[in-house]
């Protein structure tokens, strides 16, 4: 990838019809400069104490809201999901409005079903991770299972300020395809994302 990682999130947000303003929260002057050059707003710098490895994902968002309190909706776009598209952004917005939801998070179908997961006991014997699971032999007979993909979190601001979290009992799942759900956590993820971007000629 010959573009900064944040480029892909800003580009998708700029192309989405439902986004009114793109705000980047960072403590890094270089990232702030790059974000501004790409067309995003950096109206404040994130406090350094909210930019550590131990900082929760909620704390920087609460800080951003305190700096810009006049927005009714918030869409979190983490730069570690560079394959999400403008269509995904508009899709989650329309899905949320159609369902009258206060909170929606993007998910994708899991590659390994939890019914087929195990943990090792003290004797290294395999025990089902889900107790009392049905004995399903064929993959096509498994019920659908989804995991958060980290690409999109859409919340009503007042709901978020009350809950102090993105996922609550009433949060809806917006289903995205696996090919746009890659979350960059490891060097292997980086190489896979580079390959996908090169193949799709982003």
Buried (B, 14 or more C-beta within 10 A) or exposed (E): EEEBBBBBBBBBBEEBEBBEEBBBBBBEEEBBEBBEEBEBEBEBBBEEEBBEEEBEEBBBBEBBBEEBEEBEBBBBBBBBBBBBBBEBBBBBBEBBEEEEBBBBBBBBBBEEBBBEEEEEEEEEEEEBEEEEEEEEEEEEEBEEEBBBBBBBBBBBBEBBBEBEBBBBEEBBBBBBEEEBBBBBEEEEEBEEBEEBBEEEEB
